[in-house]
Amino acid sequence: MTTMTALPGYDADGAELDALVDQVLGTRPRPIDWARLEEPELSEQWEALDTWVRWLVTRYCLDHREIPPCWAEHGDLIAHSRCAAEHHL
């Protein structure tokens, strides 16, 4: 397991860094740190991602060769879908 360390010039608990990120992003959604999600937010994010992938498949007429129904069982498709969904917002 990786231990997070404070960035130079910022407090160890990350509050100052969080404030800076809020200032930079404004009202835009923050990136999701999937590794730190816990229930029930983890289930909510998976449901939202599944909804987005279904929208993507329908919107762009993708078939099972591009996004198979079992996409959530493939790490590379999960990673690409998460990135695409976050950037689409």
C-alpha positions as CSV (number, residue, x, y, z in Angstrom):
1,M,0.0,0.0,0.0
2,T,1.3,3.4,-0.9
3,T,1.7,6.0,1.8
4,M,0.7,9.5,0.9
5,T,3.1,12.2,1.9
6,A,2.5,16.0,2.1
7,L,3.7,18.1,-0.7
8,P,6.4,20.6,0.2
9,G,4.8,23.8,1.3
10,Y,1.5,22.3,2.2
11,D,0.1,20.9,5.5
12,A,0.3,17.2,6.2
13,D,-3.5,16.6,6.3
14,G,-3.9,18.1,2.8
15,A,-6.4,20.8,3.8
16,E,-4.4,23.6,2.2
17,L,-3.9,21.6,-0.9
18,D,-7.6,20.8,-1.1
19,A,-8.3,24.5,-0.8
20,L,-6.0,25.2,-3.6
21,V,-7.6,22.6,-5.8
22,D,-11.0,24.0,-5.0
23,Q,-9.7,27.5,-6.0
24,V,-8.3,26.3,-9.3
25,L,-11.3,24.1,-10.3
26,G,-14.0,26.4,-9.1
27,T,-17.4,24.8,-9.6
28,R,-16.0,22.1,-12.0
29,P,-16.2,18.5,-10.7
30,R,-13.0,17.2,-9.0
31,P,-11.4,14.1,-10.4
32,I,-12.6,10.9,-8.6
33,D,-10.0,9.1,-6.5
34,W,-11.4,5.6,-7.0
35,A,-8.8,4.0,-4.8
36,R,-10.0,6.0,-1.8
37,L,-13.8,5.6,-2.3
38,E,-15.8,3.6,0.3
39,E,-19.4,2.5,0.4
40,P,-21.9,3.8,-0.4
41,E,-20.1,6.4,-2.6
42,L,-18.2,3.6,-4.4
43,S,-21.4,1.9,-5.5
44,E,-22.9,5.2,-6.5
45,Q,-19.8,6.0,-8.7
46,W,-19.9,2.6,-10.3
47,E,-23.6,3.1,-11.1
48,A,-22.9,6.5,-12.5
49,L,-20.1,5.1,-14.7
50,D,-22.2,2.3,-15.9
51,T,-25.0,4.8,-16.9
52,W,-22.4,6.9,-18.7
53,V,-20.9,3.9,-20.6
54,R,-24.5,2.9,-21.7
55,W,-25.1,6.4,-22.8
56,L,-21.8,6.4,-24.8
57,V,-22.6,3.1,-26.5
58,T,-26.1,4.4,-27.5
59,R,-25.0,7.9,-28.5
60,Y,-22.2,6.7,-30.8
61,C,-23.7,3.5,-32.0
62,L,-20.9,1.4,-30.6
63,D,-21.1,-2.4,-30.8
64,H,-19.7,-5.2,-28.7
65,R,-16.4,-5.1,-30.5
66,E,-15.7,-1.6,-29.2
67,I,-17.4,-1.8,-25.8
68,P,-18.4,-5.4,-24.8
69,P,-21.3,-5.9,-22.4
70,C,-18.7,-7.2,-19.9
71,W,-16.6,-4.0,-20.1
72,A,-16.6,-3.7,-16.3
73,E,-14.6,-7.0,-16.0
74,H,-11.7,-5.5,-18.1
75,G,-9.3,-3.2,-16.2
76,D,-8.2,-1.3,-19.3
77,L,-11.8,-0.6,-20.3
78,I,-12.6,0.5,-16.8
79,A,-9.7,2.9,-16.7
80,H,-10.4,4.3,-20.2
81,S,-14.1,4.6,-19.4
82,R,-13.4,6.4,-16.1
83,C,-11.1,8.9,-17.8
84,A,-13.5,9.5,-20.7
85,A,-16.4,10.0,-18.3
86,E,-14.6,12.4,-16.1
87,H,-13.4,14.5,-19.0
88,H,-16.7,14.5,-20.7
89,L,-18.3,16.3,-17.7
